C-alpha cells in the first residue's frame, strides 16, 4: 500500500482514496498510477509504461497520453499547485511527489474501516444556488431501531461481550454483503422507458427540449445497473404520437414508464413528470419542477434522483459517485448541446455538428458535448461522406471526452464503434470490456461488444453478447448486422429469428434469400433476391442479391 499527499493507494484492492473517499479511476489509469508509485520517482519511458500497462498488446501511444491526462485530472494538483506527474520531453514521465510505502502493521492500525468506509453515502443532491423548487407527493421514510449492546459491569464480561458483538457484527456485515451481491446478480433489472417530454406551451421553437431532456436523464441512469433504460433511438418515435402506456410497454418490453411535459415562458421553465408501473397502472412518483431556464442542467439530476427513489433502487457507492451533478456549464453552451442531441436524432448531422462545436467552444470542459460531437462526426463520415477527416475529428473528440470523464460510457461506446468500423477492432474491444465494469447491464455496451467480436472473427463471443443484450431488451437495434454471427456459424434458424418482424422489409427479404442460398435452395433464394430488388433496387444488398440471381 502506498501513501502520497492526501492519497492512499491499495493495489490489492484496486482502490485509491483521497482523505478516506474513493477516487474513480479506470483500470488502465490505476495500473499507470501503480507503476508510478512503484518507480519511487524514477523516470519512466513511454515504452516502459506501455509494456507494463498493456503487456502482450499492441496499442498506440495516444492511449497512454489520454490515460495519463485523465489521471492528472483525477489527482488534481499538489499543495504548491504542481501536477503530480511531470512530462519530460522526448523521454517519458516522472511522479514528482514523495511516496511512502505502508506496511501491513500500519495498515491494520489505520484501516479504512475506521474512516467510515461502511457508512451509507448521502443521497445525490443538486441543491445550491439557483436550485429548482420541487413539489412531489409525500414520501414516507421508515427506520428500524438498533437495540443497544448490553454491557457487563466486570471487565472480563465486557471483554467477552465485545468479542461476541464484533463476531456477530463481522458475520452480519459479510453475510449481508454476500446476500446483497447475490441479489444484485440474480434480480433482473427494472425495465424503464423515458419518453420525450411534451411541449405543453405554444412555441414550436422549444420542441428541441422534448427528446434532448429525456436523453439527458437516460444518459444519467446509464450508470445504474439495477435499471435498464431504453435508449433514445427507441423512444424517439413517441415525440408526437398519442400516449398509450400499455401499447408502449408492449412495444418496448418495459415494466415502468416516465412521461412528462414542459412549459417555457420567458425565463421560467416548468416540468411535470410521472413515473408509472405499467402492469398495475400505479403512479410510483409524480412531481413538478419550477426552475429558471438557465438552470436546465439541473433537470437530469433531479429527475434521475426521483426515479431512483420511486423505484427504490439500491445504489453502490461507485454508482452514487457517478451520479453526482456535473460541474458548472455555461447555460448557452448547454442549450447548444441539447439542440445538438435533438438534431442528431433527426439525422441532421451537419447542423448538429455546428451546434455541438459552439457548445464545446463555450464550455470546453463538458465531457458529454465532446462525446456527442464525436458521435456526430462519425455519422457525418459514415452517412454524409465526411471521409477520413471526420473520423479523425471524431476520435479526437472521444479522446477529449474520456480525458475529462474517464468512466464515461457514451464516449466508450461511440469510440469503439468508430474503431470497429475503421478496422481497429483490437482497440474497440478493451474499451467496451472496461465499460461493462462500470455497468454490466448496459444493453448498448453488450450489443456493441457483440458487433466488435463479429469483426474480430470471435463468432461465439459475438453471439453471447448479442444474447446478453437481447435479454435486457429484445428490441435492441433490430436493423443491426450483429446477428449475422448466427449466419456465419450456420445457425440459420437462429439468424432468421433475430431478423425484424416486418417480413416485407427489403433487407429482411434479402437475408431470407441469403439463408436459402447457403442452404443450397437456389430457386427459393432467387425468388427472395428478386423480391428484395423489386422492393428497393437502390439497396446495396438487393443489388448483390440480384447479381447472385444472374449468376
VOTORTOR-259265 format. One record per residue (C-alpha): residue in three letters; x, y negated, z. Coordinates in steps of 0.02 Angstrom, whole numbers, plus 50000, padded with zeros to 5 digits. Example, Ala and Ser with C-alpha at 12.3 -4.5 7.8 and 13.67 -1.06 7.14 Angstrom:
2
ALA506155022550390/SER506845005350357/
END
This chain:
551
UNK500005000050000/UNK500624982549959/UNK500294965150026/UNK500664948549942/UNK499974931449984/UNK498184934050042/UNK498024950349943/UNK498134968549991/UNK498284981949856/UNK497905000349890/UNK498425010349734/UNK497755026949801/UNK496025019149822/UNK496155008749663/UNK495694993749771/UNK496264975649778/UNK495674964949924/UNK495824946249947/UNK495544941250128/UNK494594957550151/UNK493464955350000/UNK493624966549845/UNK494274958849684/UNK493574965549520/UNK494924972149403/UNK494814983549253/UNK495814999749266/UNK497174993149149/UNK497304976649243/UNK497504986549404/UNK498854997649327/UNK499804982149269/UNK499684974549443/UNK500354990449524/UNK501804990749400/UNK502244972949451/UNK502114976649637/UNK503244991849622/UNK504524981849523/UNK504914971049677/UNK505204955449573/UNK506184963949435/UNK505944957749257/UNK504824969849161/UNK504944970148972/UNK503374971248867/UNK503914988448804/UNK504144994848982/UNK502444988549036/UNK501584996048884/UNK502435012948913/UNK501905012649095/UNK500105007249071/UNK499725016048906/UNK500795031848911/UNK500715042848755/UNK499595030048669/UNK499895017648530/UNK499195000448570/UNK499564983248503/UNK500504970348605/UNK498924959648606/UNK498124972248727/UNK499494968648853/UNK499364949948828/UNK497474949748853/UNK497564960449010/UNK498954950049089/UNK498004934149051/UNK496454941449134/UNK497494947349283/UNK498214929949306/UNK496444922849308/UNK495864935649436/UNK497334932149553/UNK497224913249538/UNK498724902949596/UNK499924903549743/UNK499884890849885/UNK501054879449785/UNK499914880849633/UNK501044892549534/UNK500454908249440/UNK500874924949519/UNK501534931549353/UNK502924922449262/UNK503174923949075/UNK504994925049022/UNK505024920148837/UNK505544934348721/UNK505984945148872/UNK504414950048968/UNK503574946249135/UNK504054944649318/UNK503004945049477/UNK503664929849571/UNK502824931749743/UNK503654941649884/UNK502854958849903/UNK502794968550067/UNK502574987450064/UNK501454992750209/UNK501715009450296/UNK500335021550346/UNK500535016250528/UNK500254998150482/UNK498765003350377/UNK497965012750522/UNK498124997650636/UNK497364985550509/UNK496134996550416/UNK494844988350303/UNK493554996550418/UNK493984983350547/UNK493724969750418/UNK491874973050394/UNK492024985050247/UNK490434993850298/UNK489394978150312/UNK487924976050197/UNK488304961950074/UNK487124947150072/UNK485844946049932/UNK486284936649774/UNK485774918449791/UNK485854904349668/UNK485354891249796/UNK486284875049791/UNK486134857649723/UNK484754857049595/UNK484164874849630/UNK482394878049568/UNK480954879749686/UNK480164896949685/UNK478404901749736/UNK478074920349747/UNK476894932449832/UNK477364935450012/UNK478754947950036/UNK478704958250194/UNK480304964050274/UNK480454978250396/UNK481894984050504/UNK482224999450608/UNK482934995650780/UNK484515004950827/UNK484495011351007/UNK485985005451108/UNK487255018251166/UNK487095025051343/UNK488735021651434/UNK489305031151589/UNK489995022451741/UNK491515033551755/UNK492975030751640/UNK493065049051586/UNK491215049251547/UNK491395033151450/UNK492815040451350/UNK491845056351309/UNK490325046251259/UNK491395035351148/UNK492175050451062/UNK490465058251034/UNK489745041950971/UNK491175039850850/UNK490965057750789/UNK489115055150760/UNK489435038350676/UNK490775045350561/UNK489685060350520/UNK488205049150483/UNK489225037250376/UNK489975050750267/UNK488385061150259/UNK487365045750217/UNK488655040550088/UNK488625057850007/UNK486725058150004/UNK486685040649930/UNK487925045249794/UNK486975061149756/UNK485335051449747/UNK486115038949628/UNK486725053049518/UNK485115063149514/UNK483735050049521/UNK483325044149345/UNK483455025249324/UNK481905014449308/UNK481485010349126/UNK481154991849104/UNK480724980548958/UNK480874961648973/UNK479764953848841/UNK480134937248756/UNK479414923048859/UNK477874914848781/UNK477944896448736/UNK476394890048826/UNK476734872048778/UNK476334863148616/UNK478094860348548/UNK478694873748425/UNK480464866748443/UNK480544875948609/UNK480184892948530/UNK482034897548537/UNK481894899148726/UNK480714914048716/UNK481894927848664/UNK483504919648722/UNK482934917848903/UNK482374935948903/UNK484064940848831/UNK484994932248973/UNK484044942549102/UNK484304958449000/UNK486164954848995/UNK486224951249181/UNK485384967749226/UNK486564977349112/UNK487734978949261/UNK486444988349367/UNK486485007249346/UNK484825010749434/UNK483805002449297/UNK483915004649108/UNK483374988849018/UNK482814989648837/UNK483974978948729/UNK483454962648648/UNK483294970048474/UNK481974982248541/UNK480854968548614/UNK481124955248481/UNK479584961248385/UNK478464955848530/UNK478834937248508/UNK477104933148443/UNK476084949248447/UNK474654950748574/UNK475224959848730/UNK474524977048768/UNK475574983948912/UNK475035001948885/UNK475465001348700/UNK477134992848731/UNK477565005648866/UNK477165019748745/UNK478165011948604/UNK479695008248711/UNK479575023248829/UNK479615012348986/UNK478785012649156/UNK478994994249202/UNK478694978149108/UNK479154960049139/UNK478084947249047/UNK478134928449065/UNK477894911448988/UNK478604893948998/UNK478074875848979/UNK479364862448938/UNK478814844548968/UNK480114830748967/UNK481484835149092/UNK480434848449178/UNK480264867049144/UNK479014878949223/UNK479244897749203/UNK477944910549257/UNK478314929149270/UNK477504945249324/UNK478284962349346/UNK477064976449306/UNK477134995049344/UNK476265000949186/UNK475575017849243/UNK474635010449392/UNK474444992749323/UNK475094986549491/UNK475934969549493/UNK477564972549585/UNK478004954149590/UNK477454937949513/UNK478074920349535/UNK478284902849467/UNK479944893949443/UNK479944875049432/UNK481614867549381/UNK482434853749285/UNK482804857949104/UNK484674855549131/UNK484624869949258/UNK484184883149128/UNK485684893449180/UNK484854897449347/UNK483394906549263/UNK484364922649230/UNK484974923849410/UNK483284920249491/UNK482264931749379/UNK483544945949389/UNK483564944949579/UNK481664945449589/UNK481624960749476/UNK482894969449587/UNK481844965349740/UNK480204970149656/UNK480894987149604/UNK481764989549774/UNK483384993749685/UNK484894998449789/UNK486474989949726/UNK488274994849758/UNK489474981349821/UNK490274980949649/UNK488594978249564/UNK488174964549690/UNK489824956049649/UNK489504956449461/UNK487764949049484/UNK488414933349566/UNK487914917349474/UNK489064911549336/UNK490134896149361/UNK489564879049302/UNK489174877249117/UNK488824861149026/UNK486914860349004/UNK487034855848820/UNK488304869848792/UNK487094882048872/UNK485674876148761/UNK486794878748609/UNK487174896248675/UNK485314900348691/UNK484984893648517/UNK486394904548450/UNK485644920048532/UNK483954916348454/UNK484684912948281/UNK485684929148285/UNK484094938848324/UNK483304930748170/UNK484824936248064/UNK485294917948033/UNK487124921748067/UNK487944906347992/UNK486844894348090/UNK487094904948246/UNK488974903248224/UNK488834884248214/UNK487804883448374/UNK488984895048468/UNK490544885948409/UNK489784869748478/UNK489414878748641/UNK491194885248654/UNK491904868048620/UNK490894860148762/UNK491134874448888/UNK492654884748835/UNK492644894948996/UNK490914902648975/UNK491304920648929/UNK489604925448859/UNK489724911948725/UNK491334919848660/UNK490554937248660/UNK489024931148564/UNK490134921248445/UNK491184936648410/UNK489614946748376/UNK489004933348254/UNK490684932848165/UNK490624951848147/UNK488874951048075/UNK489424937347955/UNK490874948147898/UNK489794963747877/UNK488194956647802/UNK488654939947726/UNK490374943547654/UNK491364933347780/UNK492804945347749/UNK494394948247848/UNK494464930347913/UNK492814932648006/UNK493424949148076/UNK494994940348138/UNK493954926648219/UNK492804939648296/UNK494244948948378/UNK494974932748445/UNK493274928048519/UNK493074945048602/UNK494824944048674/UNK494424926848744/UNK492814933548823/UNK493734947948907/UNK495134936548967/UNK493814925849053/UNK492744940449115/UNK493714956849107/UNK492254968349150/UNK491024960549028/UNK490064974748947/UNK489404964948796/UNK491124960048733/UNK491734978048752/UNK490274984948652/UNK490424972448510/UNK492324973148504/UNK492274992148500/UNK491054991448355/UNK492244979748264/UNK493714991548293/UNK492715006648234/UNK492104998148076/UNK493864992148033/UNK494715009048055/UNK495405006648231/UNK494375019348325/UNK495855023348440/UNK495615005848513/UNK493725006948517/UNK493565022548624/UNK494565016248776/UNK493535000048780/UNK491915009948790/UNK492545022648915/UNK493015008449032/UNK491315000249004/UNK490485016349065/UNK491465014649228/UNK490544998149254/UNK488825005549216/UNK488685023949175/UNK486855021849125/UNK487115008348993/UNK486255015848841/UNK487115004748711/UNK488825009648776/UNK488395028148761/UNK487705025448586/UNK489195015248528/UNK490385028348600/UNK489475041748501/UNK489705031048346/UNK491575029148379/UNK491795047748415/UNK490995051948248/UNK492255041248156/UNK493635049648256/UNK493035066848198/UNK492535071548377/UNK490825077648323/UNK490335087348479/UNK490775072248587/UNK489805061248468/UNK488265072148486/UNK488435072348676/UNK488505053348688/UNK487045051348568/UNK486025063148676/UNK486525053448832/UNK485895037548751/UNK484265045648694/UNK483925052248869/UNK483975034148927/UNK482975027648777/UNK482275039548644/UNK482055024748526/UNK483835018248534/UNK484415012048362/UNK483355023848259/UNK484135017448097/UNK485925020348156/UNK487055033048073/UNK487655040448238/UNK486545056248222/UNK487505060348062/UNK488635070548176/UNK487255083748179/UNK487295083947990/UNK489175086547983/UNK489055100448113/UNK487745109348009/UNK486375106648139/UNK485125101348007/UNK483525103248109/UNK484265092748249/UNK484785079648122/UNK483025078848049/UNK482285077048224/UNK483315061248251/UNK482755052548092/UNK481485038248109/UNK479685044148114/UNK479185034447958/UNK479425048247828/UNK479245036147681/UNK480725025147725/UNK481925026347576/UNK483395030247691/UNK482425044147778/UNK481905051647611/UNK483715051347552/UNK484335060347708/UNK482995073747693/UNK483645076547518/UNK485435077447581/UNK484955090847706/UNK484155101147568/UNK485705098547461/UNK486835105247599/UNK485655119947623/UNK485795124047438/UNK483995119547397/UNK484465108647249/UNK482725106747172/UNK481995100447336/UNK483505089247359/UNK483255081647186/UNK481425077947224/UNK481915068347381/UNK483345059147294/UNK482195053747152/UNK480865048247275/UNK482105037847376/UNK482695029247217/UNK480905025947166/UNK480535017847335/UNK482085006547333/UNK483315007647189/UNK484424994247271/UNK484825005447421/UNK486605011947406/UNK486145029147474/UNK484705030347350/UNK485915026547208/UNK487085040147272/UNK485615052347279/UNK485135047947100/UNK486905051847047/UNK486765068847133/UNK485155071847034/UNK486035068346869/UNK487455079846921/
END
